[in-house]
Amino acid sequence: MRNITLRQMRVFAAVARYRSFTRAARELHLTQPAISQQIKLLELEIDMPLLEHVGRQIHLTAAGEELLRYAAQINELLREAGESLAAMRGLKRGVLKLGAVSTAKYFAPSLLSAFAPAYPEVAIRFTVGNREEIIQQLAANDIDLVIMGRPPRELITVAEPFAKHPLVIIASPNHPLAGKRRIPLQRLSSEKFIIREEGSGTRASMEHVFKERDLAIHAAMEVSSNETIKQAVMAGMGIGFISIHTVGLELAAGKLVILNVVGLPLIRDWYVIHLRDKRLSPITVAFRSFLLDNGAAIIRKTAEENKLLLDAD
C-alpha cells in the first residue's frame, strides 16, 4: 500500500460516509469524475473492490469496511496533529466533537454558546442520542467528549462531575396528587407512568429508585423522548419520571407540576467523560476545563433566565 495517497483515503472516507459520489464531490470540492478516478486508483492498488452498486445504492464491500476503519484513524490523527500544531502557534482552531444524552440537550447549547465566542475559528460537531447510542459513538471514536448522567461501565473512561442533576416526578396540574404534600413513593406504584425506552439513563435511574424500595412500576406507555413524556403527561395519560432540566418552561407556564414525593428529587451528577486512552486535542481540553469551571453556574443561570422570561410575559 506504499502508493496509496492521503487524498485517495479522504475521497474514499467521504464516499463511504455519504454513500454518494455526488455528496462526496461537493464536500471535497472535486468533480464526480475525479472522485471516481481516485476510488479506481485505490481499488487497483489494493487489488480488491471497495464499493459495490446495488441499484442506485452504494454499499461497502468487506474490504471497504476494513479500510474505512483505518481511513477514520488516519483522518483523526491528522486532525489531532493539526490542532496540536495550531496550539503551538497560539491559534484557537480545531474541531470540538461533543456528544450528549438527549436529556442534556436542554442545557448543552447554553454551554456551547458561552464557550464559543472565545474560539471563533473552532468548528463544533454536536451529537445527541440516548445513552446506548452515545456510548457506541464514544467507543467508535466518533466523538471526543460526552455529557451524560452515569459513566459507562462497559468502557474505560475518565468521568468528572461538573453539575448537579435533579430528577423528579411530574404530573398534570389536574392530577389528584397535584398539590399534595409528602406523597409516599409506594402510593405511586398504582399510578400509570409514561417511561423512557430501554437504554435511557433516565429510565435506569427511575428503575433504581423503585427497585431500592421493592416497588413495581406500572408502565402505561414507553416512549423515546422527553418531549413525548411531557406531552403525554400534560394530556393526562399518566405521570412521568424526568430530569428537572427538561421541564423548566412547562413548570413556569403552569402546564406541569412536580409531585412532592418523599425522597425526591433524586440528585445525580452530570459528568463530562472521555476515553481514558484518548489523546485529547487542545480545544477538547479547553472545553472540558470550561465545563468543570463554569458548567454548573451556566446551567443554573439558564434555568433561572427561562423562568424570569416566562414571568415577564
N, C-alpha and C positions, 0 to 999 in steps of 0.2 A: 504493500500500500504506500510505497515511497512517493509515488507520483500523484497521489490524491492531494487536492488543494483545499485550503480553508474555504474558498469561495464555493467549491462543489459541496462541501459539507453544510454550509449555510443555506445553499439553494435546496439541498435535499431536506434539511430540517424544516424549512418553510413549507415545502410541498407536503411533507408528512403532517405538519401541524394543521394545515388548512384543507388537505386532501383536494387541492386545487392548484393547477398551474397558473391560472389567471390571478388568484389572490396572492400567490407567492411572488409572481412577477410584479404586482402592484406594490407589495411591501418592500421588495428589494430594488425597485426602480429599474427593472430589466424588462425585456420583451419576452413574450411566451416562447418564441423560437430559441432565445438564449437560455431560458430555463430548461427546455427540453434537451438542448445540446449538453448542458452541464450534467444533467441526470444520465444521459447516454454515456458520456465520458467516464462518469463514476461507475456505472454498471460494467463498462468494458474493463476498467481497472480491477474491479472486484471479481469479474467473470461470473456474476450471478445477477439475476433480475432483482431490483429493489421494490418496484411498484408493479401492480397489475390492475388492468381496467376490467371492471365488470359492469357492462352497460355504460352509463355515464359516470359511475363511481370509481374513485381511485382507492385502492387498498394496498397496504404494505405486505410484502412477502415476509417469510420468516427471516430472510437475510436483512430485509428492510427494517424489521422490528429490532433486530440485534444492532444494526448500525446506528439506528436512531438513538439508542442509549448512549453510545459513545459521542455522537454528534451533540447531544444535550450537555454532556460533561465538558466537551471542548468549548462550547459556547459559554458555559458557566465559568470555566477557568479564564477565558478571555475577558469576560465581564469583570471578574474579580481583579484580574491584572490591571485592566484599565482604571478601575476605581482606586486601587492601591496607588498607582502611579499618579492619578489625579490628586489624591490626598497629599502625596509627597510634593506636588506642585502648589498646594494650598488651594485647590479648586474644590467646589462643592457640587460635584457632579455624581452621577451614578443612577442606579435603579433600586428602588426600595420595593421588595416583593413581600407584601404583608397579607396574611390570611387571618380570618376571624370567624368564629362560630356565629351563627345567624343572630343570636341574642345580642352580640356585641356590635352589630351594625347600627344600633340606635345611638351609640356614642362614638364609635370609631371615626366617622367623618369629622367630628369636632376635634379629635386628637390630631388627625392629619392636617386639618385646616390651621391649627395652631403651630404645627411643626413646619409646614411647607414654606411660609414666607422667608425663612432664614436660608432655604435651599432652593432657590428658584429654578435651578437647572437640573433638579432631580426629577426623574420620572417615577411615578408611583403606580404600582400594579396591585390593586386591592381585590382580594378574592373572599367571597362569603359562602359558607356552606354549613351543613350540620357537622357535628363532631367527627363522625367517621370520615366524611369527605375531606375535612381539613387535615386530619391525621394522615390520610393517604397522600395528600399533596405534600405535606411536610416530609414524609418518608421518601417520596419520589424526588425530593429536592426542587419541587416546583415553586415553593415559597421559602423565604428565609426566616421570617418571624411569624409567630401565631399569637393571637389573643384568644384565650379560652378560659373556662372556669376550672377545669380539672386537668392537671398534667397527664398525658397519655402514659399508661403503664407499659404499652407494647413497644415503646421507643425509648432509647437512652437520650434524655434531653436535659437541658438546663432550664428550669422554670423559676421565675422570680415574680412574687406577688407585687402588684402596684396599685390596686384599688379594691375597695370592699364591694361585694356583690350580694345585695339582699334579694331573697326570693319570697314571694307572698302568695296568698290565695285571693283571687279576685272573683267578684260576683256582680250581677246586675244590681243597680240601686233598688230594684223592686223585689229582690230576693228576700225571703222570710228572715234570713240571718243577717241581712244588712243592718248595721247599727247596733247589733247585739255585742255585748262585752264578754271577753274571756270565754270564747267558744272552745270547748274541749275538742281536740283533734278527732277523737273517736266519734263525735257527733257527725263528722263529715264523711265517715265511711259509708253512710247510706245515701250520700249525695251523688249526683251524676257529674263526672269530671270530663272535661274536654282536655285530652292529653296530647303531648308531642309524640312523634314517631320513635321507634326503636333507633338507638344511636344518638339521640339527642342528650346533651348534658343536662338540660332542664328536667327531662323525664327521669334520668338517673338519680338526680337529687331528690325529686319527688318520691320515687320508689324507696330511696334510702330512708327518708323521714317516716314513711308509713311502715316500712318493714321493721324499723327500730322499735316501733310501738306495737308490732304484731297486728297491724290493721290492714284490711283489704282496700283496694281502690276500685270503685265502680266506674269503669271507663265507658262513657256513653258514645264517645267518638274519638278517633285517633286522627290527628292532622299533622301536616308537615311544616307549619309555620306559626309564629307567634301572632301574626296578624289574623289568621283564621281562628285561633283560640279566642282572641279579643272579640271578634265579630260574633262568634257563636255564643260567648258569654253575654254580650250585650243583647243578643236576641233571646236570652232566657233559656238556652238549651242546656245549661249546666254551669258549673264553676270551673275555674282554672288555676293551676299552679304555674307561676310565671315570674320572670325577673322584673323587679320594680322599675328597672331602666327602660322597659318596653312599654310602660303604661302611663307615663307622666302626663301626656296630653289628655288621655281619656279620663284620668282621675280629676284633673283640673277642670275639665268640661262637665263633670258630673255624669259621665256615661258609664263609668265603672266605679266600684268601691273595693277597698281592701277589707277582707273579713278579719276581725280581731280574734285570732286563733291563739290559744295558749301555746307557747313555744316557738311562735313565728313572729317576725320574719326569720327565715333561715339565712344566716350570714355566711357567705362563702367569699372567696377571693377571686379577683381577676388576675390571671398570670400572663406574662409575656414569655414566650417559650421558643427555644431553638434547639436543633440537634446538637448534642454535646461535641461531636467531632466536626461540626460545621465551622468553616473559616469565614467569619462574618466580614462583610465589606465595611469600609469606613462609614458609609451612610447608614448601614444597618445598625452598627454600633451606636451611632449618633441617635437614631430613633429609639433604640432600646433604652439608652440613658435618659432621653427626653421623657419616655413613659414612666420610668422609675422615679424621676424627679418631679414631674408635673401632671402625670396621668390622673391621679386621684382628685386633684384640685379642679382640673378641667372638666371631668365627669360631673363633679358636684356642681360646678358653676353652670354647666349646660342644663342640668335638671332644674336648677333654680330659675334660670332665664326663661325656660319653657313655661313654667308656672306663672311667672310675672307677666309674660306676654299675653297669656290667656286671661289673667286677671284684668289686664289693661283693656282687653277687648270687651 
